[in-house]
Amino acid sequence: MAKILIIDDERSIRNTLREILEYEQYQVDDIDNGLDALALITKHDYDLILCDIKMNKMDGMEVLTEGLKIHPDLPFVMISGHGTVETAIEASKKGAYDFITKPPDLNRLLLTVRNALERKNLVKETKVLKRKASRTREILGSSPAIQKIKDTIERVAPTDARVLITGANGSGKELVARWLHEKSKRSDSVLIEVNCAAIPSELIESELFGHEKGSFTSAIKQRIGKFEQANGGTLFLDEIGDMSLSAQAKVLRALQENKVTRVGGEKEIDVDVRVIAATNKDLQKEIEAGNFRMDLFHRLSVILIHVPQLTERKEDIPLIAQSFCTEICNDYGMPIKEITKQAMEALKTMEWSGNIRELRNMIERLIILSDKVITDKDVTSFANPNSMTSLAAITKSNHTSNFDRFANFQEYKDFVECDFIKYKLEKNNWNVSKTADAIDIQRSHLYSKIEKFGLKREE
């Protein structure tokens, strides 16, 4: 429910506006002067301000200027009984969303309120999306292993040398690949990512090299493959150890000749692509087992970068946890929560089978379920979603505010279901088929749940 503040020194105007807006299901506060209004704006998170211009103690234009200093994106609708074009222009220049004359027309007022609230939501969503789209998260840590990775990136990135990144699931291999691209001469071009483990073996060749119309039953139109899409840029082949042998042979040829041929096609297409690959498997063992080509391994591993597990660099956990806490709180639009020293120590003692990805999920869970300060007790109670004691802690704890955020039982069920599915997907490296089997539901049903909850793979 949107929250609106009315600022006007005429009680009759305030009462009329309040009655209209409350009838439309808005939450309304009102005040008769600008000084007290600024105190309310500072204290509360309003979605819209309706402000008179001619008032005692402080002029409405001053309230507009000072209010926007407190909340730059807060929409102000100015109201005046002495409206002129000059006044409206001045209000607009100072940042007002709109200007309405007294007595306000009911339809005009409600339309302006709805449009202003929609604009505020769009501005907020745009800022979040831009922040997510533009940022490449820093590689955090000062441990010797991380410093070695940073030094290697600085040396290798400006070249076109192929890089093979190894490490456990969730350790940050994709982040290393992104920085190799960001610091390369190809950074102005695209970075195309392919998760080889998430694509069925019968479709991987079409995904990488494209296909011609009619080349197989479902090929109803021509498709451009990832190699062509990445032309002039970087192609990141994640979990390449899961690629089929037939696709490996074609990738090897593409690396040798810088040419690809679409499935069902005959024409060779020149490509200029830098390939970065990553795997959580021991490729030497995969070669011995006959699952991976030795010649492809040597083509990919001009430079080898190993990303250590989080348990091998626990001294980096406080820095990473605080960074995630700040980022997640900003994304949620809430004050940044404090993580106590004891809580940090508790995080350092835990086992991190999911590495950085698991740590981020745990910090997000702690932010949602804890109070203003995250304590070591919170870590013990809420960090492990598989623990029955964790569930009991949520149910029996005195943190009743945890449940206040749910309007009804269905919202709570959706929250728990979303958290469970997200954890299982992360645990199975976003392999949907494997996750569906693990939690015993149809794959199509799992896809529906992923779409319903808006789940996306984290970097």
HUZI-V231835 format. One record per backbone hydrogen bond with DSSP energy under -1.0 kcal/mol. CO is the residue of the C=O (numbers start at 0). NH is the residue of the N-H. E is the energy in kcal/mol with one decimal. If there is no record, write none. Layout:
BEGIN
CO,NH,E / CO,NH,E
END
This chain:
BEGIN
1,26,-2.7 / 2,46,-3.1 / 2,47,-1.2 / 3,28,-2.5 / 4,49,-2.9 / 5,30,-2.3 / 6,51,-2.9 / 9,13,-2.2 / 10,14,-2.8 / 11,15,-2.0 / 12,16,-2.7 / 13,17,-2.6 / 14,18,-2.4 / 15,19,-2.1 / 16,20,-2.6 / 17,21,-2.8 / 18,22,-1.5 / 19,23,-1.0 / 20,25,-2.1 / 21,24,-1.7 / 26,3,-3.1 / 28,5,-2.7 / 30,7,-2.1 / 32,36,-1.3 / 33,37,-2.2 / 34,38,-1.3 / 35,39,-1.9 / 36,40,-2.6 / 37,41,-2.1 / 38,42,-1.8 / 39,43,-3.1 / 43,45,-1.0 / 47,4,-2.3 / 48,76,-3.0 / 49,6,-3.2 / 50,78,-2.9 / 52,59,-3.1 / 55,57,-3.1 / 58,62,-2.0 / 59,63,-2.4 / 60,64,-2.2 / 61,65,-2.8 / 62,66,-2.9 / 63,67,-2.0 / 65,69,-1.3 / 66,70,-2.6 / 70,73,-2.0 / 74,48,-2.3 / 75,96,-2.8 / 75,97,-1.2 / 76,50,-2.4 / 77,99,-3.1 / 78,52,-1.5 / 79,101,-2.3 / 83,87,-2.2 / 84,88,-2.4 / 85,89,-2.4 / 86,90,-2.5 / 87,91,-2.2 / 88,92,-2.4 / 89,93,-1.7 / 90,95,-2.6 / 91,94,-1.2 / 97,77,-2.4 / 99,79,-1.8 / 104,108,-2.9 / 105,109,-2.5 / 106,110,-2.3 / 107,111,-2.3 / 108,112,-2.4 / 109,113,-2.5 / 110,114,-2.5 / 111,115,-2.5 / 112,116,-2.3 / 113,117,-2.3 / 114,118,-2.4 / 115,119,-2.1 / 116,120,-2.1 / 117,121,-2.4 / 118,122,-2.7 / 119,123,-2.3 / 120,124,-2.7 / 121,125,-2.6 / 122,126,-2.1 / 123,127,-2.0 / 124,128,-2.6 / 125,129,-2.8 / 126,130,-2.3 / 127,131,-2.4 / 128,132,-2.8 / 129,133,-2.5 / 130,134,-1.3 / 137,139,-1.1 / 142,146,-2.5 / 143,147,-2.1 / 144,148,-1.7 / 145,149,-2.4 / 146,150,-2.3 / 147,151,-2.3 / 148,152,-2.5 / 149,153,-2.1 / 150,154,-1.7 / 151,155,-2.9 / 152,156,-2.7 / 155,158,-1.9 / 161,302,-1.4 / 162,276,-2.8 / 163,304,-2.4 / 164,278,-2.0 / 165,306,-3.2 / 167,170,-1.7 / 169,355,-1.0 / 169,356,-1.3 / 171,175,-1.7 / 172,176,-2.1 / 173,177,-2.2 / 174,178,-2.0 / 175,179,-2.1 / 176,180,-1.7 / 177,181,-2.9 / 178,182,-2.1 / 180,183,-1.5 / 183,186,-1.2 / 185,188,-2.0 / 189,233,-2.5 / 191,235,-3.3 / 193,195,-1.0 / 193,237,-2.5 / 194,197,-1.1 / 199,202,-1.9 / 199,203,-1.1 / 202,206,-2.3 / 203,207,-2.3 / 204,208,-2.9 / 205,209,-1.7 / 206,225,-2.1 / 207,226,-2.5 / 209,262,-2.9 / 210,222,-2.8 / 211,214,-2.0 / 215,218,-1.9 / 217,219,-1.9 / 218,213,-3.1 / 222,210,-1.3 / 224,228,-2.2 / 225,229,-2.0 / 227,230,-1.4 / 229,232,-3.2 / 232,273,-2.0 / 233,191,-2.8 / 234,275,-2.6 / 235,193,-2.7 / 236,277,-2.3 / 237,195,-2.4 / 238,241,-1.7 / 239,242,-1.8 / 243,247,-2.2 / 244,248,-1.9 / 245,249,-1.4 / 246,250,-2.4 / 247,251,-2.5 / 248,252,-1.8 / 249,253,-2.3 / 250,254,-2.2 / 251,255,-2.1 / 252,256,-2.7 / 253,257,-1.7 / 257,270,-2.4 / 259,268,-3.0 / 261,264,-2.4 / 262,211,-2.4 / 268,259,-2.1 / 271,231,-3.6 / 273,234,-3.0 / 274,162,-1.0 / 275,236,-2.7 / 276,164,-3.1 / 277,239,-2.4 / 278,166,-1.3 / 280,282,-1.1 / 281,285,-1.9 / 282,286,-2.4 / 283,287,-1.9 / 284,288,-1.9 / 285,290,-2.9 / 286,289,-1.2 / 292,296,-1.9 / 293,297,-2.2 / 294,298,-1.6 / 295,299,-2.3 / 296,300,-2.1 / 302,163,-2.9 / 304,165,-2.6 / 308,311,-1.4 / 309,312,-1.5 / 312,315,-2.1 / 313,316,-1.4 / 315,319,-2.1 / 316,320,-3.2 / 317,321,-2.3 / 318,322,-1.8 / 319,323,-2.5 / 320,324,-2.3 / 321,325,-2.2 / 322,326,-2.4 / 323,327,-2.9 / 324,328,-2.2 / 325,329,-2.1 / 326,330,-2.2 / 327,331,-2.1 / 328,333,-2.6 / 337,373,-3.5 / 339,343,-2.1 / 340,344,-2.1 / 341,345,-2.1 / 342,346,-2.3 / 343,347,-2.0 / 344,348,-1.2 / 351,354,-1.1 / 353,357,-1.0 / 354,358,-2.2 / 355,359,-2.5 / 356,360,-2.0 / 357,361,-2.2 / 358,362,-2.5 / 359,363,-2.3 / 360,364,-2.1 / 361,365,-2.6 / 362,366,-2.4 / 363,367,-1.9 / 364,368,-2.4 / 365,369,-2.2 / 371,337,-1.4 / 373,339,-2.4 / 374,378,-1.8 / 375,379,-2.2 / 376,380,-2.3 / 377,381,-3.1 / 378,382,-1.7 / 383,386,-1.2 / 386,390,-1.6 / 387,391,-2.3 / 388,392,-2.3 / 389,393,-1.9 / 390,394,-1.9 / 391,395,-3.1 / 392,396,-1.8 / 397,399,-2.6 / 398,401,-1.9 / 399,402,-1.5 / 402,405,-1.6 / 407,411,-1.5 / 408,412,-2.5 / 409,413,-2.7 / 410,414,-2.1 / 411,415,-2.3 / 412,416,-2.8 / 413,417,-2.8 / 414,418,-2.2 / 415,419,-2.4 / 416,420,-2.5 / 417,421,-2.6 / 418,422,-2.1 / 419,423,-2.3 / 420,424,-2.6 / 421,425,-2.2 / 422,426,-2.4 / 423,427,-1.8 / 424,429,-3.8 / 425,428,-1.6 / 427,430,-1.5 / 429,431,-1.0 / 430,434,-2.4 / 431,435,-2.8 / 432,436,-2.0 / 433,437,-2.1 / 434,438,-2.2 / 435,440,-2.2 / 441,445,-2.1 / 442,446,-2.4 / 443,447,-1.8 / 444,448,-1.9 / 445,449,-2.6 / 446,450,-2.2 / 447,451,-2.6 / 448,452,-2.5 / 449,454,-2.0
END
